[in-house]
Amino acid sequence: MAEENSVFIGKKGTMSYVLAVVTQVNQGAKEVNIKARGKTISKAVDVAEIVRNKFVQDLKLADINISTEEVTSAEGTPLKVSSIEIKLSK
Amino acid sequence: MAEENSVFIGKKGTMSYVLAVVTQVNQGAKEVNIKARGKTISKAVDVAEIVRNKFVQDLKLADINISTEEVTSAEGTPLKVSSIEIKLSK
């Protein structure tokens, strides 16, 4: 349930994710979680800032969390990556 | 005064900034602000996580803030960049 309104940041352009967040809000979501890992963390912050400043001014930064996740590399060795979760809510 | 215990993330390797934060803590700082703009935001999160998980376990994430700053490009045109400020405290 909590995962419903999540946007995971990947390799696409920043505006693709901005559009994804704005679409969820326009469909009635009161809260959207923007999640990213590793080098895409900067893009997650850009997405949150662009949505708030240009598209949905009444969205507030409800919470920001950072943590470390363990993933398995292609070679099978464990790898630690930082992650961020930015919660925007009305 | 508030700027005293700040570490600005730039182009050096992640461990340089980890060392800078750990040094400030070892010199008695009760609070360290990690600041970054644009693409170095991911590195700021890495630095905060490495310091907390590997070096100074009693440091807590006191606050995380994101915002948009306006800078002037080399050509003189205004440019908006996202920024992050991660406050670690004992």
Backbone of each chain as nested JSON, in Angstrom:
{
  "chains": [
    {"id": "A", "residues": [
      {"number": 1, "name": "MET", "atoms": {"N": [0.844, -1.207, 0.0], "CA": [0.0, 0.0, 0.0], "C": [0.876, 1.253, 0.0]}},
      {"number": 2, "name": "ALA", "atoms": {"N": [1.837, 1.277, 0.932], "CA": [2.693, 2.456, 1.033], "C": [3.531, 2.612, -0.23]}},
      {"number": 3, "name": "GLU", "atoms": {"N": [3.704, 1.513, -0.951], "CA": [4.529, 1.545, -2.163], "C": [3.769, 2.102, -3.36]}},
      {"number": 4, "name": "GLU", "atoms": {"N": [2.463, 2.224, -3.201], "CA": [1.631, 2.648, -4.324], "C": [2.096, 3.953, -4.966]}},
      {"number": 5, "name": "ASN", "atoms": {"N": [2.362, 4.956, -4.123], "CA": [2.713, 6.257, -4.658], "C": [4.207, 6.521, -4.631]}},
      {"number": 6, "name": "SER", "atoms": {"N": [4.974, 5.548, -5.105], "CA": [6.417, 5.719, -5.127], "C": [6.915, 5.926, -6.549]}},
      {"number": 7, "name": "VAL", "atoms": {"N": [7.945, 6.733, -6.667], "CA": [8.609, 6.917, -7.953], "C": [10.076, 6.569, -7.736]}},
      {"number": 8, "name": "PHE", "atoms": {"N": [10.554, 5.547, -8.449], "CA": [11.953, 5.144, -8.33], "C": [12.763, 5.845, -9.414]}},
      {"number": 9, "name": "ILE", "atoms": {"N": [13.812, 6.523, -9.003], "CA": [14.632, 7.266, -9.956], "C": [15.645, 6.321, -10.61]}},
      {"number": 10, "name": "GLY", "atoms": {"N": [15.684, 6.352, -11.937], "CA": [16.616, 5.497, -12.679], "C": [17.409, 6.293, -13.689]}},
      {"number": 11, "name": "LYS", "atoms": {"N": [17.609, 5.697, -14.859], "CA": [18.501, 6.297, -15.85], "C": [17.848, 7.283, -16.815]}},
      {"number": 12, "name": "LYS", "atoms": {"N": [16.521, 7.398, -16.756], "CA": [15.86, 8.328, -17.689], "C": [16.166, 9.783, -17.312]}},
      {"number": 13, "name": "GLY", "atoms": {"N": [15.72, 10.695, -18.161], "CA": [15.923, 12.116, -17.894], "C": [15.106, 12.574, -16.696]}},
      {"number": 14, "name": "THR", "atoms": {"N": [15.592, 13.639, -16.067], "CA": [14.932, 14.178, -14.876], "C": [13.443, 14.445, -15.098]}},
      {"number": 15, "name": "MET", "atoms": {"N": [13.105, 15.031, -16.265], "CA": [11.718, 15.423, -16.493], "C": [10.765, 14.232, -16.587]}},
      {"number": 16, "name": "SER", "atoms": {"N": [11.26, 13.046, -16.949], "CA": [10.414, 11.853, -16.964], "C": [9.881, 11.571, -15.564]}},
      {"number": 17, "name": "TYR", "atoms": {"N": [10.755, 11.733, -14.571], "CA": [10.36, 11.443, -13.192], "C": [9.51, 12.572, -12.612]}},
      {"number": 18, "name": "VAL", "atoms": {"N": [9.799, 13.81, -13.041], "CA": [8.958, 14.935, -12.624], "C": [7.531, 14.67, -13.099]}},
      {"number": 19, "name": "LEU", "atoms": {"N": [7.404, 14.253, -14.356], "CA": [6.089, 13.958, -14.929], "C": [5.406, 12.817, -14.166]}},
      {"number": 20, "name": "ALA", "atoms": {"N": [6.168, 11.799, -13.78], "CA": [5.594, 10.667, -13.038], "C": [5.021, 11.129, -11.703]}},
      {"number": 21, "name": "VAL", "atoms": {"N": [5.755, 12.001, -11.017], "CA": [5.276, 12.5, -9.718], "C": [4.031, 13.371, -9.912]}},
      {"number": 22, "name": "VAL", "atoms": {"N": [4.107, 14.299, -10.879], "CA": [2.983, 15.206, -11.125], "C": [1.73, 14.415, -11.511]}},
      {"number": 23, "name": "THR", "atoms": {"N": [1.905, 13.355, -12.311], "CA": [0.78, 12.514, -12.718], "C": [0.122, 11.858, -11.505]}},
      {"number": 24, "name": "GLN", "atoms": {"N": [0.945, 11.34, -10.585], "CA": [0.374, 10.705, -9.395], "C": [-0.429, 11.708, -8.566]}},
      {"number": 25, "name": "VAL", "atoms": {"N": [0.106, 12.924, -8.443], "CA": [-0.606, 13.959, -7.682], "C": [-1.926, 14.309, -8.371]}},
      {"number": 26, "name": "ASN", "atoms": {"N": [-1.874, 14.444, -9.711], "CA": [-3.086, 14.797, -10.46], "C": [-4.139, 13.693, -10.398]}},
      {"number": 27, "name": "GLN", "atoms": {"N": [-3.68, 12.458, -10.154], "CA": [-4.623, 11.34, -10.028], "C": [-5.138, 11.209, -8.599]}},
      {"number": 28, "name": "GLY", "atoms": {"N": [-4.8, 12.177, -7.748], "CA": [-5.387, 12.202, -6.409], "C": [-4.475, 11.788, -5.273]}},
      {"number": 29, "name": "ALA", "atoms": {"N": [-3.217, 11.432, -5.577], "CA": [-2.307, 11.028, -4.495], "C": [-2.047, 12.216, -3.562]}},
      {"number": 30, "name": "LYS", "atoms": {"N": [-2.139, 11.97, -2.259], "CA": [-1.883, 13.034, -1.276], "C": [-0.416, 13.012, -0.859]}},
      {"number": 31, "name": "GLU", "atoms": {"N": [0.271, 11.964, -1.265], "CA": [1.645, 11.756, -0.827], "C": [2.407, 10.978, -1.905]}},
      {"number": 32, "name": "VAL", "atoms": {"N": [3.597, 11.415, -2.223], "CA": [4.421, 10.68, -3.187], "C": [5.829, 10.501, -2.609]}},
      {"number": 33, "name": "ASN", "atoms": {"N": [6.336, 9.27, -2.689], "CA": [7.695, 8.985, -2.234], "C": [8.631, 8.909, -3.43]}},
      {"number": 34, "name": "ILE", "atoms": {"N": [9.687, 9.683, -3.383], "CA": [10.693, 9.63, -4.447], "C": [11.877, 8.857, -3.876]}},
      {"number": 35, "name": "LYS", "atoms": {"N": [12.233, 7.746, -4.527], "CA": [13.305, 6.9, -4.008], "C": [14.449, 6.795, -5.0]}},
      {"number": 36, "name": "ALA", "atoms": {"N": [15.669, 6.782, -4.497], "CA": [16.83, 6.664, -5.379], "C": [17.991, 6.023, -4.643]}},
      {"number": 37, "name": "ARG", "atoms": {"N": [18.884, 5.444, -5.401], "CA": [20.089, 4.821, -4.849], "C": [21.318, 5.284, -5.603]}},
      {"number": 38, "name": "GLY", "atoms": {"N": [22.427, 5.385, -4.872], "CA": [23.71, 5.691, -5.52], "C": [23.722, 7.013, -6.256]}},
      {"number": 39, "name": "LYS", "atoms": {"N": [24.265, 6.997, -7.474], "CA": [24.469, 8.237, -8.211], "C": [23.171, 8.931, -8.635]}},
      {"number": 40, "name": "THR", "atoms": {"N": [22.04, 8.221, -8.579], "CA": [20.783, 8.871, -8.984], "C": [20.176, 9.714, -7.85]}},
      {"number": 41, "name": "ILE", "atoms": {"N": [20.834, 9.716, -6.675], "CA": [20.324, 10.498, -5.541], "C": [20.219, 11.985, -5.9]}},
      {"number": 42, "name": "SER", "atoms": {"N": [21.23, 12.52, -6.599], "CA": [21.185, 13.935, -6.993], "C": [19.961, 14.214, -7.849]}},
      {"number": 43, "name": "LYS", "atoms": {"N": [19.648, 13.257, -8.742], "CA": [18.501, 13.435, -9.63], "C": [17.189, 13.434, -8.829]}},
      {"number": 44, "name": "ALA", "atoms": {"N": [17.14, 12.622, -7.774], "CA": [15.946, 12.571, -6.925], "C": [15.683, 13.937, -6.281]}},
      {"number": 45, "name": "VAL", "atoms": {"N": [16.761, 14.591, -5.83], "CA": [16.626, 15.914, -5.218], "C": [16.166, 16.925, -6.272]}},
      {"number": 46, "name": "ASP", "atoms": {"N": [16.736, 16.846, -7.476], "CA": [16.289, 17.716, -8.577], "C": [14.804, 17.528, -8.843]}},
      {"number": 47, "name": "VAL", "atoms": {"N": [14.358, 16.275, -8.911], "CA": [12.947, 15.98, -9.203], "C": [12.05, 16.601, -8.135]}},
      {"number": 48, "name": "ALA", "atoms": {"N": [12.394, 16.393, -6.867], "CA": [11.587, 16.938, -5.766], "C": [11.527, 18.461, -5.849]}},
      {"number": 49, "name": "GLU", "atoms": {"N": [12.655, 19.091, -6.136], "CA": [12.699, 20.548, -6.181], "C": [11.929, 21.104, -7.379]}},
      {"number": 50, "name": "ILE", "atoms": {"N": [12.047, 20.452, -8.531], "CA": [11.335, 20.938, -9.72], "C": [9.819, 20.779, -9.539]}},
      {"number": 51, "name": "VAL", "atoms": {"N": [9.407, 19.635, -8.981], "CA": [7.968, 19.423, -8.754], "C": [7.43, 20.504, -7.82]}},
      {"number": 52, "name": "ARG", "atoms": {"N": [8.126, 20.741, -6.725], "CA": [7.642, 21.698, -5.721], "C": [7.67, 23.132, -6.22]}},
      {"number": 53, "name": "ASN", "atoms": {"N": [8.725, 23.496, -6.946], "CA": [8.863, 24.9, -7.349], "C": [8.112, 25.258, -8.621]}},
      {"number": 54, "name": "LYS", "atoms": {"N": [7.935, 24.287, -9.514], "CA": [7.343, 24.645, -10.803], "C": [5.967, 24.064, -11.055]}},
      {"number": 55, "name": "PHE", "atoms": {"N": [5.653, 22.905, -10.477], "CA": [4.415, 22.241, -10.874], "C": [3.339, 22.163, -9.799]}},
      {"number": 56, "name": "VAL", "atoms": {"N": [3.702, 21.753, -8.602], "CA": [2.685, 21.591, -7.55], "C": [3.144, 22.354, -6.303]}},
      {"number": 57, "name": "GLN", "atoms": {"N": [2.845, 23.668, -6.307], "CA": [3.371, 24.527, -5.228], "C": [2.868, 24.158, -3.831]}},
      {"number": 58, "name": "ASP", "atoms": {"N": [1.693, 23.493, -3.758], "CA": [1.184, 23.176, -2.416], "C": [1.705, 21.849, -1.866]}},
      {"number": 59, "name": "LEU", "atoms": {"N": [2.649, 21.225, -2.56], "CA": [3.28, 20.016, -2.017], "C": [4.368, 20.435, -1.031]}},
      {"number": 60, "name": "LYS", "atoms": {"N": [4.398, 19.75, 0.117], "CA": [5.431, 20.066, 1.105], "C": [6.412, 18.907, 1.229]}},
      {"number": 61, "name": "LEU", "atoms": {"N": [7.625, 19.259, 1.663], "CA": [8.617, 18.238, 1.975], "C": [8.228, 17.649, 3.321]}},
      {"number": 62, "name": "ALA", "atoms": {"N": [7.635, 16.466, 3.317], "CA": [7.174, 15.882, 4.572], "C": [8.315, 15.213, 5.322]}},
      {"number": 63, "name": "ASP", "atoms": {"N": [9.2, 14.58, 4.589], "CA": [10.274, 13.835, 5.242], "C": [11.374, 13.496, 4.237]}},
      {"number": 64, "name": "ILE", "atoms": {"N": [12.6, 13.468, 4.719], "CA": [13.724, 13.01, 3.892], "C": [14.508, 12.012, 4.723]}},
      {"number": 65, "name": "ASN", "atoms": {"N": [14.765, 10.867, 4.16], "CA": [15.516, 9.852, 4.876], "C": [16.676, 9.333, 4.046]}},
      {"number": 66, "name": "ILE", "atoms": {"N": [17.821, 9.125, 4.666], "CA": [18.924, 8.497, 3.946], "C": [19.289, 7.21, 4.675]}},
      {"number": 67, "name": "SER", "atoms": {"N": [19.751, 6.236, 3.926], "CA": [20.161, 4.989, 4.548], "C": [21.15, 4.258, 3.65]}},
      {"number": 68, "name": "THR", "atoms": {"N": [21.626, 3.121, 4.131], "CA": [22.556, 2.318, 3.344], "C": [21.892, 0.987, 3.031]}},
      {"number": 69, "name": "GLU", "atoms": {"N": [21.904, 0.606, 1.762], "CA": [21.319, -0.675, 1.38], "C": [22.408, -1.593, 0.862]}},
      {"number": 70, "name": "GLU", "atoms": {"N": [22.225, -2.889, 1.067], "CA": [23.201, -3.835, 0.546], "C": [22.634, -4.484, -0.712]}},
      {"number": 71, "name": "VAL", "atoms": {"N": [23.351, -4.383, -1.781], "CA": [22.923, -5.016, -3.028], "C": [23.998, -6.02, -3.441]}},
      {"number": 72, "name": "THR", "atoms": {"N": [23.674, -6.888, -4.374], "CA": [24.656, -7.858, -4.844], "C": [25.106, -7.456, -6.239]}},
      {"number": 73, "name": "SER", "atoms": {"N": [26.4, -7.331, -6.411], "CA": [26.926, -6.915, -7.709], "C": [26.782, -8.05, -8.728]}},
      {"number": 74, "name": "ALA", "atoms": {"N": [27.059, -7.741, -9.975], "CA": [26.96, -8.725, -11.052], "C": [27.881, -9.915, -10.805]}},
      {"number": 75, "name": "GLU", "atoms": {"N": [28.986, -9.667, -10.08], "CA": [29.934, -10.747, -9.78], "C": [29.531, -11.549, -8.541]}},
      {"number": 76, "name": "GLY", "atoms": {"N": [28.439, -11.137, -7.898], "CA": [27.958, -11.883, -6.741], "C": [28.492, -11.386, -5.408]}},
      {"number": 77, "name": "THR", "atoms": {"N": [29.316, -10.336, -5.426], "CA": [29.844, -9.805, -4.17], "C": [28.885, -8.749, -3.604]}},
      {"number": 78, "name": "PRO", "atoms": {"N": [28.747, -8.723, -2.259], "CA": [27.86, -7.717, -1.674], "C": [28.459, -6.323, -1.797]}},
      {"number": 79, "name": "LEU", "atoms": {"N": [27.595, -5.357, -1.98], "CA": [28.015, -3.985, -2.257], "C": [27.096, -3.059, -1.464]}},
      {"number": 80, "name": "LYS", "atoms": {"N": [27.673, -2.061, -0.8], "CA": [26.813, -1.13, -0.065], "C": [26.58, 0.131, -0.871]}},
      {"number": 81, "name": "VAL", "atoms": {"N": [25.322, 0.526, -0.973], "CA": [25.01, 1.785, -1.661], "C": [24.123, 2.643, -0.771]}},
      {"number": 82, "name": "SER", "atoms": {"N": [24.335, 3.952, -0.874], "CA": [23.49, 4.884, -0.139], "C": [22.164, 5.029, -0.858]}},
      {"number": 83, "name": "SER", "atoms": {"N": [21.113, 5.309, -0.087], "CA": [19.822, 5.544, -0.722], "C": [19.138, 6.725, -0.046]}},
      {"number": 84, "name": "ILE", "atoms": {"N": [18.182, 7.293, -0.764], "CA": [17.424, 8.424, -0.229], "C": [15.953, 8.187, -0.498]}},
      {"number": 85, "name": "GLU", "atoms": {"N": [15.128, 8.684, 0.407], "CA": [13.686, 8.633, 0.191], "C": [13.147, 10.01, 0.557]}},
      {"number": 86, "name": "ILE", "atoms": {"N": [12.553, 10.669, -0.425], "CA": [12.007, 12.007, -0.199], "C": [10.492, 11.914, -0.26]}},
      {"number": 87, "name": "LYS", "atoms": {"N": [9.837, 12.253, 0.834], "CA": [8.382, 12.169, 0.877], "C": [7.766, 13.554, 0.701]}},
      {"number": 88, "name": "LEU", "atoms": {"N": [6.991, 13.694, -0.375], "CA": [6.274, 14.945, -0.622], "C": [4.81, 14.713, -0.269]}},
      {"number": 89, "name": "SER", "atoms": {"N": [4.193, 15.648, 0.445], "CA": [2.771, 15.462, 0.741], "C": [2.021, 16.782, 0.727]}},
      {"number": 90, "name": "LYS", "atoms": {"N": [0.698, 16.683, 0.545], "CA": [-0.153, 17.881, 0.489], "C": [-0.561, 18.316, 1.888]}}
    ]},
    {"id": "B", "residues": [
      {"number": 1, "name": "MET", "atoms": {"N": [29.51, 31.567, 12.683], "CA": [29.615, 30.592, 13.763], "C": [29.035, 29.251, 13.328]}},
      {"number": 2, "name": "ALA", "atoms": {"N": [27.813, 29.315, 12.771], "CA": [27.156, 28.085, 12.345], "C": [27.952, 27.433, 11.215]}},
      {"number": 3, "name": "GLU", "atoms": {"N": [28.729, 28.247, 10.528], "CA": [29.485, 27.743, 9.389], "C": [30.755, 27.013, 9.824]}},
      {"number": 4, "name": "GLU", "atoms": {"N": [31.118, 27.175, 11.089], "CA": [32.374, 26.61, 11.568], "C": [32.531, 25.119, 11.286]}},
      {"number": 5, "name": "ASN", "atoms": {"N": [31.472, 24.36, 11.602], "CA": [31.577, 22.918, 11.449], "C": [30.919, 22.417, 10.178]}},
      {"number": 6, "name": "SER", "atoms": {"N": [31.23, 23.063, 9.074], "CA": [30.648, 22.635, 7.811], "C": [31.692, 21.963, 6.939]}},
      {"number": 7, "name": "VAL", "atoms": {"N": [31.25, 20.983, 6.181], "CA": [32.115, 20.341, 5.2], "C": [31.41, 20.476, 3.854]}},
      {"number": 8, "name": "PHE", "atoms": {"N": [32.056, 21.159, 2.913], "CA": [31.484, 21.325, 1.586], "C": [32.008, 20.225, 0.671]}},
      {"number": 9, "name": "ILE", "atoms": {"N": [31.102, 19.506, 0.047], "CA": [31.495, 18.4, -0.818], "C": [31.861, 18.931, -2.2]}},
      {"number": 10, "name": "GLY", "atoms": {"N": [33.039, 18.531, -2.675], "CA": [33.496, 18.974, -3.992], "C": [33.956, 17.814, -4.84]}},
      {"number": 11, "name": "LYS", "atoms": {"N": [35.059, 18.026, -5.565], "CA": [35.493, 17.026, -6.545], "C": [36.441, 15.955, -6.018]}},
      {"number": 12, "name": "LYS", "atoms": {"N": [36.886, 16.091, -4.774], "CA": [37.809, 15.081, -4.24], "C": [37.094, 13.757, -4.01]}},
      {"number": 13, "name": "GLY", "atoms": {"N": [37.854, 12.741, -3.655], "CA": [37.273, 11.439, -3.38], "C": [36.431, 11.463, -2.113]}},
      {"number": 14, "name": "THR", "atoms": {"N": [35.47, 10.548, -2.048], "CA": [34.56, 10.484, -0.909], "C": [35.294, 10.434, 0.43]}},
      {"number": 15, "name": "MET", "atoms": {"N": [36.365, 9.631, 0.501], "CA": [37.049, 9.444, 1.784], "C": [37.729, 10.711, 2.291]}},
      {"number": 16, "name": "SER", "atoms": {"N": [38.072, 11.645, 1.404], "CA": [38.642, 12.926, 1.848], "C": [37.642, 13.668, 2.725]}},
      {"number": 17, "name": "TYR", "atoms": {"N": [36.366, 13.621, 2.311], "CA": [35.334, 14.344, 3.062], "C": [34.939, 13.581, 4.32]}},
      {"number": 18, "name": "VAL", "atoms": {"N": [34.984, 12.243, 4.253], "CA": [34.73, 11.436, 5.448], "C": [35.763, 11.816, 6.512]}},
      {"number": 19, "name": "LEU", "atoms": {"N": [37.03, 11.895, 6.085], "CA": [38.104, 12.256, 6.992], "C": [37.897, 13.659, 7.567]}},
      {"number": 20, "name": "ALA", "atoms": {"N": [37.448, 14.588, 6.74], "CA": [37.21, 15.961, 7.198], "C": [36.143, 15.994, 8.298]}},
      {"number": 21, "name": "VAL", "atoms": {"N": [35.071, 15.212, 8.111], "CA": [33.997, 15.18, 9.113], "C": [34.501, 14.527, 10.401]}},
      {"number": 22, "name": "VAL", "atoms": {"N": [35.179, 13.372, 10.252], "CA": [35.673, 12.646, 11.425], "C": [36.667, 13.526, 12.216]}},
      {"number": 23, "name": "THR", "atoms": {"N": [37.498, 14.271, 11.494], "CA": [38.465, 15.159, 12.151], "C": [37.754, 16.222, 12.981]}},
      {"number": 24, "name": "GLN", "atoms": {"N": [36.694, 16.827, 12.402], "CA": [35.953, 17.851, 13.154], "C": [35.347, 17.263, 14.421]}},
      {"number": 25, "name": "VAL", "atoms": {"N": [34.819, 16.048, 14.316], "CA": [34.216, 15.405, 15.489], "C": [35.29, 15.125, 16.537]}},
      {"number": 26, "name": "ASN", "atoms": {"N": [36.446, 14.625, 16.078], "CA": [37.538, 14.312, 17.015], "C": [38.093, 15.556, 17.686]}},
      {"number": 27, "name": "GLN", "atoms": {"N": [37.92, 16.713, 17.035], "CA": [38.381, 17.972, 17.63], "C": [37.32, 18.568, 18.55]}},
      {"number": 28, "name": "GLY", "atoms": {"N": [36.251, 17.825, 18.778], "CA": [35.272, 18.268, 19.769], "C": [33.949, 18.791, 19.225]}},
      {"number": 29, "name": "ALA", "atoms": {"N": [33.794, 18.836, 17.892], "CA": [32.532, 19.339, 17.332], "C": [31.378, 18.415, 17.725]}},
      {"number": 30, "name": "LYS", "atoms": {"N": [30.288, 19.021, 18.185], "CA": [29.112, 18.231, 18.564], "C": [28.166, 18.092, 17.377]}},
      {"number": 31, "name": "GLU", "atoms": {"N": [28.456, 18.87, 16.332], "CA": [27.551, 18.935, 15.187], "C": [28.362, 19.247, 13.933]}},
      {"number": 32, "name": "VAL", "atoms": {"N": [28.101, 18.534, 12.86], "CA": [28.784, 18.823, 11.6], "C": [27.75, 18.897, 10.483]}},
      {"number": 33, "name": "ASN", "atoms": {"N": [27.841, 19.953, 9.669], "CA": [26.955, 20.097, 8.514], "C": [27.669, 19.675, 7.25]}},
      {"number": 34, "name": "ILE", "atoms": {"N": [27.068, 18.76, 6.513], "CA": [27.634, 18.351, 5.234], "C": [26.8, 19.011, 4.15]}},
      {"number": 35, "name": "LYS", "atoms": {"N": [27.45, 19.817, 3.325], "CA": [26.719, 20.571, 2.301], "C": [27.184, 20.191, 0.903]}},
      {"number": 36, "name": "ALA", "atoms": {"N": [26.241, 20.137, -0.036], "CA": [26.607, 19.804, -1.412], "C": [25.603, 20.394, -2.376]}},
      {"number": 37, "name": "ARG", "atoms": {"N": [26.049, 20.581, -3.606], "CA": [25.181, 21.099, -4.667], "C": [25.3, 20.228, -5.91]}},
      {"number": 38, "name": "GLY", "atoms": {"N": [24.189, 20.132, -6.65], "CA": [24.217, 19.44, -7.939], "C": [24.628, 17.988, -7.839]}},
      {"number": 39, "name": "LYS", "atoms": {"N": [25.518, 17.581, -8.732], "CA": [25.886, 16.162, -8.833], "C": [26.642, 15.629, -7.618]}},
      {"number": 40, "name": "THR", "atoms": {"N": [27.163, 16.524, -6.772], "CA": [27.895, 16.025, -5.6], "C": [26.954, 15.643, -4.444]}},
      {"number": 41, "name": "ILE", "atoms": {"N": [25.645, 15.85, -4.638], "CA": [24.675, 15.502, -3.588], "C": [24.772, 14.018, -3.224]}},
      {"number": 42, "name": "SER", "atoms": {"N": [24.918, 13.151, -4.224], "CA": [25.037, 11.714, -3.949], "C": [26.243, 11.43, -3.051]}},
      {"number": 43, "name": "LYS", "atoms": {"N": [27.338, 12.156, -3.32], "CA": [28.549, 11.952, -2.542], "C": [28.346, 12.406, -1.088]}},
      {"number": 44, "name": "ALA", "atoms": {"N": [27.563, 13.471, -0.905], "CA": [27.278, 13.958, 0.445], "C": [26.549, 12.885, 1.262]}},
      {"number": 45, "name": "VAL", "atoms": {"N": [25.603, 12.191, 0.618], "CA": [24.866, 11.124, 1.3], "C": [25.813, 9.968, 1.632]}},
      {"number": 46, "name": "ASP", "atoms": {"N": [26.699, 9.622, 0.689], "CA": [27.704, 8.578, 0.953], "C": [28.567, 8.955, 2.162]}},
      {"number": 47, "name": "VAL", "atoms": {"N": [29.032, 10.204, 2.196], "CA": [29.893, 10.657, 3.289], "C": [29.167, 10.518, 4.631]}},
      {"number": 48, "name": "ALA", "atoms": {"N": [27.922, 10.999, 4.688], "CA": [27.149, 10.918, 5.935], "C": [26.971, 9.47, 6.372]}},
      {"number": 49, "name": "GLU", "atoms": {"N": [26.66, 8.591, 5.429], "CA": [26.432, 7.19, 5.763], "C": [27.71, 6.476, 6.198]}},
      {"number": 50, "name": "ILE", "atoms": {"N": [28.824, 6.758, 5.529], "CA": [30.089, 6.113, 5.899], "C": [30.553, 6.585, 7.281]}},
      {"number": 51, "name": "VAL", "atoms": {"N": [30.423, 7.892, 7.544], "CA": [30.818, 8.412, 8.857], "C": [29.989, 7.741, 9.949]}},
      {"number": 52, "name": "ARG", "atoms": {"N": [28.684, 7.686, 9.748], "CA": [27.798, 7.147, 10.786], "C": [27.979, 5.641, 10.977]}},
      {"number": 53, "name": "ASN", "atoms": {"N": [28.146, 4.914, 9.874], "CA": [28.206, 3.459, 9.984], "C": [29.577, 2.906, 10.334]}},
      {"number": 54, "name": "LYS", "atoms": {"N": [30.639, 3.606, 9.923], "CA": [31.96, 3.04, 10.121], "C": [32.838, 3.755, 11.134]}},
      {"number": 55, "name": "PHE", "atoms": {"N": [32.656, 5.066, 11.295], "CA": [33.614, 5.807, 12.104], "C": [33.073, 6.363, 13.417]}},
      {"number": 56, "name": "VAL", "atoms": {"N": [31.935, 7.012, 13.403], "CA": [31.404, 7.64, 14.623], "C": [29.966, 7.175, 14.822]}},
      {"number": 57, "name": "GLN", "atoms": {"N": [29.851, 5.976, 15.438], "CA": [28.518, 5.364, 15.559], "C": [27.526, 6.178, 16.388]}},
      {"number": 58, "name": "ASP", "atoms": {"N": [28.021, 7.048, 17.291], "CA": [27.077, 7.795, 18.113], "C": [26.614, 9.108, 17.483]}},
      {"number": 59, "name": "LEU", "atoms": {"N": [26.989, 9.341, 16.231], "CA": [26.476, 10.515, 15.521], "C": [25.088, 10.188, 14.984]}},
      {"number": 60, "name": "LYS", "atoms": {"N": [24.164, 11.127, 15.144], "CA": [22.809, 10.914, 14.635], "C": [22.52, 11.863, 13.484]}},
      {"number": 61, "name": "LEU", "atoms": {"N": [21.61, 11.443, 12.637], "CA": [21.112, 12.314, 11.582], "C": [20.159, 13.304, 12.229]}},
      {"number": 62, "name": "ALA", "atoms": {"N": [20.614, 14.528, 12.457], "CA": [19.767, 15.502, 13.143], "C": [18.765, 16.12, 12.19]}},
      {"number": 63, "name": "ASP", "atoms": {"N": [19.203, 16.368, 10.956], "CA": [18.322, 17.054, 10.021], "C": [18.85, 16.904, 8.592]}},
      {"number": 64, "name": "ILE", "atoms": {"N": [17.943, 16.829, 7.635], "CA": [18.331, 16.839, 6.225], "C": [17.449, 17.864, 5.536]}},
      {"number": 65, "name": "ASN", "atoms": {"N": [18.062, 18.755, 4.804], "CA": [17.3, 19.769, 4.093], "C": [17.692, 19.824, 2.631]}},
      {"number": 66, "name": "ILE", "atoms": {"N": [16.718, 19.976, 1.751], "CA": [17.054, 20.189, 0.346], "C": [16.473, 21.523, -0.087]}},
      {"number": 67, "name": "SER", "atoms": {"N": [17.134, 22.168, -1.03], "CA": [16.641, 23.451, -1.516], "C": [17.192, 23.721, -2.907]}},
      {"number": 68, "name": "THR", "atoms": {"N": [16.779, 24.831, -3.482], "CA": [17.272, 25.214, -4.805], "C": [18.053, 26.51, -4.667]}},
      {"number": 69, "name": "GLU", "atoms": {"N": [19.258, 26.536, -5.213], "CA": [20.065, 27.754, -5.16], "C": [20.274, 28.275, -6.569]}},
      {"number": 70, "name": "GLU", "atoms": {"N": [20.391, 29.601, -6.675], "CA": [20.648, 30.169, -7.982], "C": [22.114, 30.561, -8.069]}},
      {"number": 71, "name": "VAL", "atoms": {"N": [22.778, 30.014, -9.071], "CA": [24.179, 30.369, -9.265], "C": [24.312, 31.017, -10.641]}},
      {"number": 72, "name": "THR", "atoms": {"N": [25.44, 31.64, -10.904], "CA": [25.653, 32.256, -12.206], "C": [26.661, 31.409, -12.976]}},
      {"number": 73, "name": "SER", "atoms": {"N": [26.285, 31.024, -14.173], "CA": [27.173, 30.186, -14.976], "C": [28.349, 31.006, -15.502]}},
      {"number": 74, "name": "ALA", "atoms": {"N": [29.313, 30.313, -16.091], "CA": [30.505, 30.979, -16.629], "C": [30.129, 32.009, -17.699]}},
      {"number": 75, "name": "GLU", "atoms": {"N": [28.994, 31.764, -18.376], "CA": [28.549, 32.696, -19.415], "C": [27.73, 33.856, -18.843]}},
      {"number": 76, "name": "GLY", "atoms": {"N": [27.519, 33.836, -17.532], "CA": [26.795, 34.939, -16.903], "C": [25.292, 34.736, -16.802]}},
      {"number": 77, "name": "THR", "atoms": {"N": [24.794, 33.593, -17.26], "CA": [23.352, 33.345, -17.165], "C": [23.026, 32.67, -15.824]}},
      {"number": 78, "name": "PRO", "atoms": {"N": [21.867, 33.04, -15.239], "CA": [21.506, 32.408, -13.968], "C": [21.117, 30.954, -14.165]}},
      {"number": 79, "name": "LEU", "atoms": {"N": [21.473, 30.133, -13.198], "CA": [21.301, 28.69, -13.297], "C": [20.792, 28.201, -11.95]}},
      {"number": 80, "name": "LYS", "atoms": {"N": [19.79, 27.322, -11.977], "CA": [19.301, 26.805, -10.71], "C": [19.887, 25.432, -10.423]}},
      {"number": 81, "name": "VAL", "atoms": {"N": [20.401, 25.265, -9.224], "CA": [20.919, 23.949, -8.842], "C": [20.305, 23.528, -7.511]}},
      {"number": 82, "name": "SER", "atoms": {"N": [20.084, 22.217, -7.38], "CA": [19.589, 21.68, -6.123], "C": [20.737, 21.591, -5.13]}},
      {"number": 83, "name": "SER", "atoms": {"N": [20.401, 21.73, -3.863], "CA": [21.434, 21.566, -2.848], "C": [20.886, 20.757, -1.683]}},
      {"number": 84, "name": "ILE", "atoms": {"N": [21.811, 20.197, -0.914], "CA": [21.416, 19.411, 0.256], "C": [22.279, 19.822, 1.429]}},
      {"number": 85, "name": "GLU", "atoms": {"N": [21.7, 19.746, 2.616], "CA": [22.46, 20.003, 3.83], "C": [22.099, 18.902, 4.811]}},
      {"number": 86, "name": "ILE", "atoms": {"N": [23.096, 18.12, 5.191], "CA": [22.873, 17.01, 6.118], "C": [23.553, 17.363, 7.436]}},
      {"number": 87, "name": "LYS", "atoms": {"N": [22.751, 17.444, 8.494], "CA": [23.298, 17.8, 9.795], "C": [23.45, 16.553, 10.662]}},
      {"number": 88, "name": "LEU", "atoms": {"N": [24.697, 16.265, 11.042], "CA": [24.969, 15.14, 11.941], "C": [25.275, 15.722, 13.312]}},
      {"number": 89, "name": "SER", "atoms": {"N": [24.701, 15.14, 14.363], "CA": [25.025, 15.648, 15.699], "C": [25.099, 14.527, 16.715]}},
      {"number": 90, "name": "LYS", "atoms": {"N": [25.798, 14.802, 17.824], "CA": [25.952, 13.804, 18.894], "C": [24.762, 13.858, 19.828]}}
    ]}
  ]
}
